[in-house]
Amino acid sequence: MLWPPNVNLSMPSKAHNTESLITPNMPSETEALSSTTAVLATPQMPAKDEEHGPAAEPEVTGLRRSLLHFYMLQIVRIWTHLPNALRTTLTGHAFGRHVHVTVSRLSDRRQYVATYFLRNRPEMELICRLLGDRPHGSTVNITVLACSKGAEVYSIAWAIRTARPDLHLRIHAIDIDEEIVDFAQKGVYSRTALLAVEKEAGRPDDLSHNTRRDQGASIFERMTAAELEEICEVKGEWATIRPWLREGITWLAGDAGDPEMARQLGPQDLVVANRFLCHMTPGPAESCLRNIARLVAPGGYLFVTGIDLDVRAKVARALHWQPVLELMQDVHEGDASITASWPMEYWAMEPFRNDLSGWQTRYASAFQISRTQ
Ligand SMILES: C[S@@+](CC[C@H](N)C(=O)[O-])C[C@H]1O[C@@H](n2cnc3c(N)ncnc32)[C@H](O)[C@@H]1O
């Protein structure tokens, strides 16, 4: 249990809202053209959805914020003293959700580029199962949004190519941070232990720096030595992604909220949008998610986790997405770093339970999108 929660009493600074967060990462046109990484379109803020108009959350400021902070401390204290047997009851769970909503309202959200190879194994297993009925030798169009350092993209490519070597993969890997997309495309990671790197004198080179940027633990932490060897060629400090896993990937700098993206990419059989929408406040996250859904071909699948569950369930219901029930609990619980810190961290996800009304839509991380949105 983390204590205290990651909130502070100060007024919310503009530097922490989603708008000001994204703007510094936007590549200028000249930079974009000189880059080795293609730029999909000028990254821009998620568009406002005129039809559904997600209302911006009222900003909590001044006395109201101080009172809310005081209230939050009281309910967090109660939560920390609740025995586990009570926390896991329906009432305990509802109270935990209230704590989480309150903590989230006071948290300063920001984006991180931290990621892991083989981060959520059930998620990859489900992707392989859902593609299992594709005809031999067919082409599969996949978009991975918020691809960060590339670990998720290479992990997905490895899982599918191992299960179905006959499939022809056309993968678009997209992140709003142009520097991190360039790094991901290189596919070269430093294996130097985090602590050893910290002790090095001078400024580390970009590959070492980007490998460990924002990481609390090594990017390789969740893979075995044998898996590392299969995915990467390992030479001393460096692990380089093997050529058979690089094939068919187009790396792009772009904003998942860009309304032009659907037209530019064309319909996708599978869209993966994981672990970045939680770092947006609910209004922008909802707009962005609605835009992401437009990328999915009718009958295709959307994987979206690491998001405020109320936002995901609201959009899933409004757009009539079909929750994928297979491996649902395993995928929800497949990334321990995200469930362990609930309800104390805004980005954490609540425990799975199948005794709540609407639990399938609330806890599914994968959805079939039946019609064009
Ligand atoms: C925590 S990483 C998630 C990496 C990976 N998806 C995973 O699950 O391991 C979040 C990434 O989202 C990217 N990101 C944030 N907002 C974005 C946006 N609007 N469009 C595309 N990428 C975005 C950030 O640059 C960062 O690399």
The ligand as an SDF file (V2000), in Angstrom:
LIG
                    3D

 27 29  0  0  0  0  0  0  0  0999 V2000
    3.1080    4.6680  -20.2120 C   0  0  0  0  0  0  0  0  0  0  0  0
    3.5270    4.7430  -21.9240 S   0  0  0  0  0  0  0  0  0  0  0  0
    2.6220    3.3490  -22.4890 C   0  0  0  0  0  0  0  0  0  0  0  0
    3.4820    2.4840  -23.3710 C   0  0  0  0  0  0  0  0  0  0  0  0
    2.8260    1.2050  -23.8680 C   0  0  0  0  0  0  0  0  0  0  0  0
    1.5460    1.4420  -24.5160 N   0  0  0  0  0  0  0  0  0  0  0  0
    2.6420    0.1990  -22.7700 C   0  0  0  0  0  0  0  0  0  0  0  0
    1.5090   -0.1370  -22.4610 O   0  0  0  0  0  0  0  0  0  0  0  0
    3.6250   -0.2710  -22.2180 O   0  0  0  0  0  0  0  0  0  0  0  0
    2.4810    6.0900  -22.4720 C   0  0  0  0  0  0  0  0  0  0  0  0
    2.8640    6.5860  -23.8660 C   0  0  0  0  0  0  0  0  0  0  0  0
    1.7520    7.2860  -24.4030 O   0  0  0  0  0  0  0  0  0  0  0  0
    2.2420    8.3070  -25.2510 C   0  0  0  0  0  0  0  0  0  0  0  0
    1.1380    9.2420  -25.5120 N   0  0  0  0  0  0  0  0  0  0  0  0
    0.5710   10.1010  -24.6590 C   0  0  0  0  0  0  0  0  0  0  0  0
   -0.4450   10.7860  -25.2240 N   0  0  0  0  0  0  0  0  0  0  0  0
   -0.5210   10.3360  -26.5040 C   0  0  0  0  0  0  0  0  0  0  0  0
   -1.3630   10.6580  -27.6000 C   0  0  0  0  0  0  0  0  0  0  0  0
   -2.3270   11.5630  -27.4950 N   0  0  0  0  0  0  0  0  0  0  0  0
   -1.1630   10.0050  -28.7650 N   0  0  0  0  0  0  0  0  0  0  0  0
   -0.1940    9.0840  -28.8880 C   0  0  0  0  0  0  0  0  0  0  0  0
    0.6480    8.7420  -27.8730 N   0  0  0  0  0  0  0  0  0  0  0  0
    0.4900    9.3590  -26.6930 C   0  0  0  0  0  0  0  0  0  0  0  0
    3.3920    8.8620  -24.4570 C   0  0  0  0  0  0  0  0  0  0  0  0
    4.2800    9.6190  -25.2560 O   0  0  0  0  0  0  0  0  0  0  0  0
    4.0170    7.5720  -23.8960 C   0  0  0  0  0  0  0  0  0  0  0  0
    5.0320    7.1000  -24.7450 O   0  0  0  0  0  0  0  0  0  0  0  0
  1  2  1  0
  2  3  1  0
  2 10  1  0
  3  4  1  0
  4  5  1  0
  5  6  1  0
  5  7  1  0
  7  8  2  0
  7  9  1  0
 10 11  1  0
 11 12  1  0
 11 26  1  0
 12 13  1  0
 13 14  1  0
 13 24  1  0
 14 15  1  0
 14 23  1  0
 15 16  2  0
 16 17  1  0
 17 18  1  0
 17 23  2  0
 18 19  1  0
 18 20  2  0
 20 21  1  0
 21 22  2  0
 22 23  1  0
 24 25  1  0
 24 26  1  0
 26 27  1  0
M  CHG  2   2   1   9  -1
M  END
$$$$
